[in-house]
Amino acid sequence: MFDDIEFAHRAYDPWLSYGQAKTASSLTAVAIQQLFQANAIEAFAVHPGGIMTSLQRHMTTEDIQARGWADSDGNVNERLKTVEEGASTSVWAATCPHLIDLGGGYLEGCGIAGVHNTRPQAPTGVMNYAVDPA
């Protein structure tokens, strides 16, 4: 995964790239937690959930519809969050006293995400390698 992160020697895959970026974000939180825990600094990776934002601007309408994010009339799927709803986990992480001494975790849905050893059917949780300090 880390041997060609710039896709210089293979075809660019936007979903693989997205996964690498999410993994890097999570591992950064783990590293920051290790480095600064003695200073009472907590670090977390936060997944806001599915949100229809300008991040999809490089996707085709067909791809957005094929993923079920919008219908053929352009109506956004109701399971996607608003930008405000997507911000809720970040706000919770910044203010929740129950997260003290739990840094380095991956947060989603205003909670600590489950850790998986294999890819789950539902797009929730975090893979074990993304929170492994080793």
PASEBA-1860 file (N, C-alpha, C; in nm, 3 decimals):
! residues 134
1> MFDDIEFA> 0.081/-0.119/0.000/0.000/0.000/0.000/0.086/0.126/0.000 ~ 0.198/0.125/0.071/0.280/0.244/0.080/0.396/0.245/-0.019 ~ 0.405/0.145/-0.105/0.517/0.139/-0.197/0.499/0.229/-0.320 ~ 0.377/0.273/-0.348/0.353/0.361/-0.464/0.231/0.449/-0.435 ~ 0.240/0.530/-0.328/0.125/0.609/-0.286/0.087/0.719/-0.386 ~ 0.178/0.755/-0.473/0.148/0.859/-0.572/0.096/0.801/-0.704 ~ 0.081/0.669/-0.711/0.034/0.601/-0.833/0.123/0.634/-0.952 ~ 0.252/0.644/-0.928/0.347/0.673/-1.036/0.371/0.551/-1.124
9> HRAYDPWL> 0.352/0.432/-1.070/0.384/0.309/-1.144/0.262/0.220/-1.166 ~ 0.143/0.277/-1.152/0.020/0.202/-1.176/-0.092/0.300/-1.205 ~ -0.199/0.249/-1.257/-0.313/0.334/-1.291/-0.374/0.392/-1.164 ~ -0.412/0.517/-1.171/-0.474/0.584/-1.057/-0.610/0.522/-1.029 ~ -0.634/0.491/-0.903/-0.762/0.437/-0.858/-0.814/0.530/-0.749 ~ -0.919/0.608/-0.777/-0.965/0.706/-0.678/-1.010/0.644/-0.547 ~ -1.068/0.524/-0.550/-1.116/0.463/-0.426/-1.002/0.405/-0.345 ~ -0.902/0.352/-0.410/-0.783/0.306/-0.338/-0.711/0.426/-0.277
17> SYGQAKTA> -0.702/0.534/-0.353/-0.640/0.656/-0.304/-0.716/0.711/-0.183 ~ -0.848/0.710/-0.190/-0.931/0.755/-0.078/-0.904/0.670/0.046 ~ -0.899/0.539/0.027/-0.871/0.449/0.139/-0.734/0.473/0.199 ~ -0.635/0.499/0.114/-0.501/0.528/0.164/-0.501/0.658/0.246 ~ -0.573/0.757/0.199/-0.579/0.885/0.270/-0.648/0.869/0.405 ~ -0.756/0.791/0.410/-0.825/0.767/0.537/-0.735/0.689/0.634 ~ -0.662/0.590/0.581/-0.570/0.513/0.664/-0.459/0.603/0.718 ~ -0.405/0.690/0.632/-0.299/0.782/0.675/-0.349/0.876/0.783
25> SSLTAVAI> -0.471/0.923/0.771/-0.530/1.012/0.871/-0.541/0.939/1.006 ~ -0.587/0.817/1.000/-0.601/0.739/1.123/-0.466/0.711/1.188 ~ -0.368/0.670/1.107/-0.235/0.642/1.161/-0.167/0.768/1.214 ~ -0.198/0.883/1.158/-0.145/1.009/1.209/-0.198/1.034/1.349 ~ -0.327/1.009/1.370/-0.384/1.026/1.504/-0.318/0.931/1.603 ~ -0.293/0.807/1.561/-0.225/0.710/1.648/-0.086/0.760/1.685 ~ -0.012/0.811/1.587/0.125/0.859/1.612/0.125/0.983/1.701 ~ 0.034/1.077/1.675/0.027/1.197/1.759/-0.006/1.158/1.903
33> QQLFQANA> -0.096/1.063/1.918/-0.132/1.017/2.052/-0.010/0.961/2.124 ~ 0.068/0.880/2.055/0.187/0.822/2.116/0.288/0.930/2.155 ~ 0.305/1.027/2.068/0.405/1.131/2.091/0.368/1.228/2.202 ~ 0.239/1.260/2.216/0.200/1.369/2.305/0.107/1.329/2.419 ~ 0.085/1.201/2.438/-0.003/1.155/2.545/0.044/1.204/2.681 ~ 0.174/1.207/2.702/0.227/1.253/2.831/0.195/1.400/2.856 ~ 0.163/1.474/2.752/0.130/1.616/2.764/-0.021/1.638/2.771 ~ -0.097/1.530/2.789/-0.244/1.536/2.797/-0.307/1.585/2.666
41> IEAFAVHP> -0.244/1.551/2.554/-0.299/1.585/2.424/-0.361/1.458/2.366 ~ -0.486/1.468/2.325/-0.558/1.355/2.266/-0.573/1.378/2.117 ~ -0.554/1.275/2.038/-0.569/1.285/1.892/-0.663/1.175/1.846 ~ -0.751/1.209/1.753/-0.848/1.114/1.698/-0.858/1.133/1.547 ~ -0.892/1.026/1.479/-0.932/1.035/1.339/-1.085/1.034/1.340 ~ -1.145/1.119/1.259/-1.290/1.133/1.260/-1.346/1.108/1.121 ~ -1.444/1.018/1.115/-1.515/0.994/0.990/-1.652/1.059/1.002 ~ -1.681/1.158/0.917/-1.808/1.229/0.930/-1.929/1.151/0.878
49> GGIMTSLQ> -1.905/1.046/0.802/-2.016/0.973/0.740/-2.033/1.018/0.596 ~ -2.128/0.959/0.529/-2.153/0.993/0.389/-2.224/1.127/0.377 ~ -2.163/1.218/0.304/-2.217/1.352/0.287/-2.201/1.389/0.139 ~ -2.303/1.445/0.078/-2.291/1.492/-0.059/-2.235/1.634/-0.054 ~ -2.107/1.646/-0.089/-2.039/1.776/-0.087/-1.969/1.797/-0.221 ~ -1.889/1.898/-0.229/-1.816/1.924/-0.353/-1.705/1.822/-0.378 ~ -1.681/1.732/-0.282/-1.582/1.627/-0.306/-1.622/1.538/-0.423 ~ -1.750/1.531/-0.453/-1.799/1.449/-0.563/-1.789/1.519/-0.699
57> RHMTTEDI> -1.736/1.637/-0.704/-1.734/1.715/-0.828/-1.657/1.648/-0.941 ~ -1.566/1.559/-0.908/-1.488/1.491/-1.011/-1.550/1.358/-1.052 ~ -1.663/1.325/-0.992/-1.732/1.201/-1.026/-1.836/1.229/-1.134 ~ -1.863/1.129/-1.214/-1.967/1.145/-1.315/-2.103/1.128/-1.249 ~ -2.203/1.184/-1.312/-2.341/1.167/-1.264/-2.377/1.020/-1.260 ~ -2.331/0.946/-1.361/-2.360/0.803/-1.366/-2.299/0.729/-1.247 ~ -2.177/0.766/-1.209/-2.112/0.700/-1.096/-2.185/0.733/-0.966 ~ -2.225/0.857/-0.949/-2.300/0.898/-0.830/-2.431/0.822/-0.821
65> QARGWADS> -2.499/0.808/-0.934/-2.625/0.734/-0.936/-2.603/0.585/-0.914 ~ -2.497/0.529/-0.971/-2.468/0.387/-0.955/-2.439/0.353/-0.809 ~ -2.381/0.446/-0.735/-2.352/0.423/-0.594/-2.475/0.447/-0.506 ~ -2.583/0.495/-0.567/-2.706/0.518/-0.492/-2.706/0.646/-0.412 ~ -2.615/0.737/-0.444/-2.607/0.862/-0.370/-2.711/0.964/-0.418 ~ -2.756/0.948/-0.540/-2.860/1.036/-0.595/-2.936/0.958/-0.701 ~ -3.062/0.998/-0.722/-3.140/0.930/-0.825/-3.124/1.001/-0.960 ~ -3.194/0.953/-1.061/-3.179/1.008/-1.196/-3.227/1.152/-1.207
73> DGNVNERL> -3.305/1.198/-1.109/-3.350/1.338/-1.108/-3.256/1.428/-1.029 ~ -3.149/1.369/-0.972/-3.054/1.447/-0.895/-3.089/1.462/-0.748 ~ -3.193/1.392/-0.703/-3.231/1.398/-0.562/-3.132/1.316/-0.479 ~ -3.075/1.379/-0.377/-2.975/1.312/-0.293/-3.044/1.208/-0.205 ~ -2.982/1.091/-0.193/-3.034/0.983/-0.110/-3.046/1.031/0.034 ~ -3.158/1.004/0.096/-3.183/1.052/0.232/-3.093/0.990/0.338 ~ -3.026/0.880/0.306/-2.935/0.820/0.404/-2.806/0.902/0.419 ~ -2.777/0.989/0.321/-2.659/1.075/0.332/-2.686/1.188/0.428
81> KTVEEGAS> -2.583/1.230/0.497/-2.595/1.334/0.597/-2.584/1.473/0.534 ~ -2.638/1.571/0.605/-2.613/1.710/0.569/-2.471/1.744/0.616 ~ -2.419/1.855/0.571/-2.287/1.899/0.616/-2.287/1.919/0.767 ~ -2.395/1.976/0.819/-2.405/1.998/0.963/-2.406/1.865/1.040 ~ -2.481/1.767/0.990/-2.483/1.636/1.055/-2.345/1.570/1.049 ~ -2.278/1.589/0.937/-2.144/1.533/0.923/-2.044/1.594/1.019 ~ -2.066/1.718/1.056/-1.976/1.787/1.149/-1.996/1.742/1.293 ~ -2.106/1.674/1.321/-2.140/1.641/1.460/-2.034/1.557/1.530
89> TSVWAATC> -1.973/1.461/1.462/-1.874/1.377/1.529/-1.748/1.457/1.562 ~ -1.710/1.550/1.475/-1.594/1.634/1.505/-1.622/1.724/1.625 ~ -1.740/1.781/1.630/-1.776/1.867/1.744/-1.781/1.783/1.872 ~ -1.840/1.666/1.863/-1.846/1.575/1.978/-1.705/1.540/2.026 ~ -1.616/1.508/1.932/-1.480/1.470/1.968/-1.408/1.584/2.040 ~ -1.435/1.706/1.999/-1.367/1.821/2.058/-1.421/1.858/2.195 ~ -1.539/1.808/2.230/-1.603/1.853/2.353/-1.638/1.742/2.452 ~ -1.627/1.617/2.414/-1.674/1.507/2.498/-1.573/1.469/2.606
97> PHLIDLGG> -1.608/1.484/2.733/-1.515/1.448/2.840/-1.493/1.296/2.851 ~ -1.581/1.217/2.794/-1.569/1.071/2.801/-1.457/1.017/2.713 ~ -1.399/1.101/2.629/-1.290/1.057/2.542/-1.152/1.076/2.602 ~ -1.146/1.132/2.721/-1.017/1.152/2.786/-0.950/1.017/2.808 ~ -0.824/1.009/2.769/-0.741/0.888/2.778/-0.780/0.780/2.677 ~ -0.855/0.816/2.575/-0.892/0.720/2.471/-0.836/0.762/2.335 ~ -0.742/0.855/2.334/-0.686/0.907/2.210/-0.625/0.800/2.122 ~ -0.614/0.833/1.995/-0.561/0.741/1.897/-0.670/0.660/1.830
105> GYLEGCGI> -0.793/0.682/1.871/-0.905/0.606/1.817/-0.963/0.665/1.690 ~ -1.049/0.588/1.629/-1.119/0.627/1.507/-1.265/0.648/1.546 ~ -1.317/0.766/1.521/-1.451/0.802/1.564/-1.546/0.813/1.445 ~ -1.669/0.768/1.468/-1.775/0.784/1.368/-1.909/0.782/1.441 ~ -2.006/0.853/1.387/-2.140/0.852/1.447/-2.141/0.890/1.593 ~ -2.059/0.986/1.632/-2.048/1.031/1.771/-2.018/0.914/1.865 ~ -1.926/0.828/1.820/-1.883/0.715/1.902/-1.749/0.664/1.854 ~ -1.692/0.572/1.931/-1.566/0.508/1.892/-1.602/0.394/1.797
113> AGVHNTRP> -1.541/0.394/1.681/-1.572/0.295/1.578/-1.524/0.156/1.618 ~ -1.595/0.057/1.570/-1.552/-0.081/1.588/-1.431/-0.110/1.501 ~ -1.345/-0.198/1.548/-1.224/-0.236/1.474/-1.248/-0.372/1.410 ~ -1.217/-0.380/1.280/-1.241/-0.503/1.203/-1.110/-0.564/1.155 ~ -1.105/-0.696/1.152/-0.991/-0.767/1.093/-1.014/-0.798/0.946 ~ -1.139/-0.798/0.905/-1.175/-0.816/0.764/-1.275/-0.709/0.728 ~ -1.283/-0.677/0.601/-1.371/-0.570/0.555/-1.516/-0.607/0.583 ~ -1.588/-0.522/0.659/-1.728/-0.552/0.691/-1.819/-0.525/0.571
121> QAPTGVMN> -1.937/-0.583/0.574/-2.036/-0.558/0.467/-2.079/-0.412/0.467 ~ -2.113/-0.361/0.585/-2.156/-0.222/0.597/-2.032/-0.133/0.605 ~ -2.040/-0.014/0.546/-1.922/0.075/0.549/-1.908/0.147/0.682 ~ -1.885/0.071/0.787/-1.867/0.129/0.919/-1.742/0.071/0.983 ~ -1.695/0.138/1.084/-1.579/0.089/1.157/-1.448/0.121/1.087 ~ -1.343/0.063/1.139/-1.208/0.089/1.090/-1.133/-0.044/1.084 ~ -1.050/-0.058/0.984/-0.969/-0.179/0.973/-0.860/-0.176/1.081 ~ -0.825/-0.292/1.131/-0.729/-0.301/1.241/-0.594/-0.238/1.207
129> YAVDPA> -0.549/-0.248/1.083/-0.418/-0.192/1.046/-0.417/-0.039/1.050 ~ -0.535/0.023/1.048/-0.543/0.169/1.048/-0.535/0.229/1.188 ~ -0.538/0.145/1.291/-0.524/0.193/1.428/-0.413/0.118/1.502 ~ -0.332/0.047/1.429/-0.223/-0.034/1.487/-0.096/0.050/1.498 ~ -0.049/0.078/1.619/0.071/0.160/1.633/0.196/0.097/1.571 ~ 0.197/-0.032/1.556/0.314/-0.099/1.494/0.319/-0.067/1.347
END
